[in-house]
Amino acid sequence: MTKDYEIIVVGAGPAGLSAGIYIARQRVSCLVISKDLGGQLNLIPRLENYPGTIMSSGPLLARTLENQYLTFKGEMIYDTVERIDESENGLTIKTNRSEYTCKSLVLAPGKVPNNLGIANENVFANKGVHYCTKCDAPFYQDRVTATVGVGGYLLESGILLSRMASKVYLIYRGGALGGDKEIISSIEKKENVELIPNTMIKEIHGNNTLQKIVIKDNQGLEKTLNVDGLFIEMGSKINLDFVKHLVKVNSKGEIEVTEGGKTAHPAIFAAGDATNILYKQIVAACGDGAAAGLSAFNYIEKMKGKPGIRADWKKTIGDTVFHY
Ligand SMILES: Cc1cc2nc3c(=O)[nH]c(=O)nc-3n(C[C@H](O)[C@H](O)[C@H](O)COP(=O)(O)OP(=O)(O)OC[C@H]3O[C@@H](n4cnc5c(N)ncnc54)[C@H](O)[C@@H]3O)c2cc1C
């Protein structure tokens, strides 16, 4: 039997759970459907930049957000959303195991970083191998690092690491770096950055943590580099196959949103890494998730002829306009 909710949230990463907290707290029926708890938070054993916590971890934050959501009587189901369609009374959500309907939807399916595809990569994940330079470069103050990746991601990684690490090996397959000319010229001037073109990473080795990488150039010559950290910046995958016929998706494969997480569909809101926001970080995902949740709540309240929680209340007394 199809179960009906006022609002459904897709994804239980920081964006989806924050949306859920804000929706459930308004005492409307809310279901979060997610493949897993936490999303990319599960890749963060050491979390230093989430405001309000001195030192935390991604999985701990995920459990805290989930508990907070459940406290407000929100419902949660672990399943994969396969298709969303418009229906007579709103939207129909087909999952791997069931079917649901709702009046409004918050999309927060996030993204998954691409890996390099070499042996041992998973073994050393977060033990020297990293997939988010802007998140993890600060752990490599005065240490030796290598970075490998594509286009602008690699350039950004090189710049960020050069500000922290004592040495940065910047490894790329082509003969020349691609991307912004000014950034390339700035990287070329850095004394602690060594450019290694026409090269790929063949092996990674270590004991408990990463110790060395073996690189191979396009002539077949191999070399071992001793490194403390390897940053892999191969972009990420956003999978919106289940909903891309209803919202507008940009050339990077992200859902286009405007203020309050509005999408091209009036009943669908979105937040987090799957959207066109500038900085893909937890605090931004939480803030935008809360906003998208409130927008979805306002949408259903408006359908019922109620005012909802407005962001733009104002009162005029004499010549003065008060906004609150
Ligand atoms: C290695 C790494 C380290 C990072 N370190 C930091 C850091 O230190 N500080 C920081 O601020 N940020 C960090 N980030 C970035 C941060 O993790 C993301 O910005 C944040 O998790 C985005 O949240 P989200 O909710 O949008 O997406 P995600 O965290 O990706 O969560 C998306 C959720 O949606 C679910 N989902 C996807 N598709 C479906 C579907 N079809 N059906 C059901 N469920 C679905 C997923 O299973 C997942 O649970 C890091 C990222 C990585 C990869």
The ligand as an SDF file (V2000), in Angstrom:
LIG
                    3D

 53 58  0  0  0  0  0  0  0  0999 V2000
   36.6560   12.7710    2.1270 C   0  0  0  0  0  0  0  0  0  0  0  0
   35.7730   13.9270    2.4510 C   0  0  0  0  0  0  0  0  0  0  0  0
   36.0920   14.7030    3.5470 C   0  0  0  0  0  0  0  0  0  0  0  0
   35.2980   15.8100    3.8630 C   0  0  0  0  0  0  0  0  0  0  0  0
   35.6290   16.5550    4.9550 N   0  0  0  0  0  0  0  0  0  0  0  0
   34.8660   17.6330    5.2830 C   0  0  0  0  0  0  0  0  0  0  0  0
   35.1950   18.4360    6.4040 C   0  0  0  0  0  0  0  0  0  0  0  0
   36.1720   18.1720    7.1200 O   0  0  0  0  0  0  0  0  0  0  0  0
   34.3840   19.5030    6.6710 N   0  0  0  0  0  0  0  0  0  0  0  0
   33.3010   19.8190    5.9060 C   0  0  0  0  0  0  0  0  0  0  0  0
   32.6090   20.7980    6.2120 O   0  0  0  0  0  0  0  0  0  0  0  0
   32.9840   19.0890    4.8120 N   0  0  0  0  0  0  0  0  0  0  0  0
   33.7280   18.0010    4.4850 C   0  0  0  0  0  0  0  0  0  0  0  0
   33.4120   17.2580    3.3780 N   0  0  0  0  0  0  0  0  0  0  0  0
   32.2550   17.6600    2.5610 C   0  0  0  0  0  0  0  0  0  0  0  0
   30.9290   17.2090    3.2300 C   0  0  0  0  0  0  0  0  0  0  0  0
   31.0170   15.8560    3.5850 O   0  0  0  0  0  0  0  0  0  0  0  0
   29.7690   17.4430    2.2890 C   0  0  0  0  0  0  0  0  0  0  0  0
   29.7310   18.8000    1.9100 O   0  0  0  0  0  0  0  0  0  0  0  0
   28.4250   17.0700    2.9380 C   0  0  0  0  0  0  0  0  0  0  0  0
   28.4300   15.7500    3.4160 O   0  0  0  0  0  0  0  0  0  0  0  0
   27.2920   17.2400    1.9250 C   0  0  0  0  0  0  0  0  0  0  0  0
   26.1070   16.8540    2.5390 O   0  0  0  0  0  0  0  0  0  0  0  0
   24.8230   16.3730    1.6870 P   0  0  0  0  0  0  0  0  0  0  0  0
   23.7920   16.0460    2.7120 O   0  0  0  0  0  0  0  0  0  0  0  0
   24.5290   17.3500    0.6320 O   0  0  0  0  0  0  0  0  0  0  0  0
   25.2880   15.0680    0.9060 O   0  0  0  0  0  0  0  0  0  0  0  0
   25.8870   13.6750    1.3370 P   0  0  0  0  0  0  0  0  0  0  0  0
   26.6800   13.7830    2.5790 O   0  0  0  0  0  0  0  0  0  0  0  0
   26.5460   13.1590    0.1270 O   0  0  0  0  0  0  0  0  0  0  0  0
   24.5990   12.7740    1.6780 O   0  0  0  0  0  0  0  0  0  0  0  0
   23.7040   12.3950    0.6620 C   0  0  0  0  0  0  0  0  0  0  0  0
   22.7870   11.2760    1.1610 C   0  0  0  0  0  0  0  0  0  0  0  0
   21.8110   10.9750    0.1620 O   0  0  0  0  0  0  0  0  0  0  0  0
   21.7050    9.5580   -0.0040 C   0  0  0  0  0  0  0  0  0  0  0  0
   21.2110    9.2760   -1.3660 N   0  0  0  0  0  0  0  0  0  0  0  0
   21.7710    9.6100   -2.5530 C   0  0  0  0  0  0  0  0  0  0  0  0
   21.0030    9.2010   -3.5850 N   0  0  0  0  0  0  0  0  0  0  0  0
   19.9350    8.5670   -3.0270 C   0  0  0  0  0  0  0  0  0  0  0  0
   18.7980    7.8910   -3.5610 C   0  0  0  0  0  0  0  0  0  0  0  0
   18.5850    7.7890   -4.9020 N   0  0  0  0  0  0  0  0  0  0  0  0
   17.9160    7.3230   -2.7040 N   0  0  0  0  0  0  0  0  0  0  0  0
   18.0980    7.4190   -1.3570 C   0  0  0  0  0  0  0  0  0  0  0  0
   19.1700    8.0380   -0.7990 N   0  0  0  0  0  0  0  0  0  0  0  0
   20.0620    8.6140   -1.6170 C   0  0  0  0  0  0  0  0  0  0  0  0
   23.1240    9.0830    0.2430 C   0  0  0  0  0  0  0  0  0  0  0  0
   23.1340    7.6950    0.5460 O   0  0  0  0  0  0  0  0  0  0  0  0
   23.5160    9.9650    1.4350 C   0  0  0  0  0  0  0  0  0  0  0  0
   23.0530    9.4140    2.6380 O   0  0  0  0  0  0  0  0  0  0  0  0
   34.1830   16.1480    3.0480 C   0  0  0  0  0  0  0  0  0  0  0  0
   33.8690   15.3600    1.9320 C   0  0  0  0  0  0  0  0  0  0  0  0
   34.6600   14.2590    1.6360 C   0  0  0  0  0  0  0  0  0  0  0  0
   34.3170   13.4100    0.4430 C   0  0  0  0  0  0  0  0  0  0  0  0
  1  2  1  0
  2  3  1  0
  2 52  2  0
  3  4  2  0
  4  5  1  0
  4 50  1  0
  5  6  2  0
  6  7  1  0
  6 13  1  0
  7  8  2  0
  7  9  1  0
  9 10  1  0
 10 11  2  0
 10 12  1  0
 12 13  2  0
 13 14  1  0
 14 15  1  0
 14 50  1  0
 15 16  1  0
 16 17  1  0
 16 18  1  0
 18 19  1  0
 18 20  1  0
 20 21  1  0
 20 22  1  0
 22 23  1  0
 23 24  1  0
 24 25  2  0
 24 26  1  0
 24 27  1  0
 27 28  1  0
 28 29  2  0
 28 30  1  0
 28 31  1  0
 31 32  1  0
 32 33  1  0
 33 34  1  0
 33 48  1  0
 34 35  1  0
 35 36  1  0
 35 46  1  0
 36 37  1  0
 36 45  1  0
 37 38  2  0
 38 39  1  0
 39 40  1  0
 39 45  2  0
 40 41  1  0
 40 42  2  0
 42 43  1  0
 43 44  2  0
 44 45  1  0
 46 47  1  0
 46 48  1  0
 48 49  1  0
 50 51  2  0
 51 52  1  0
 52 53  1  0
M  END
$$$$
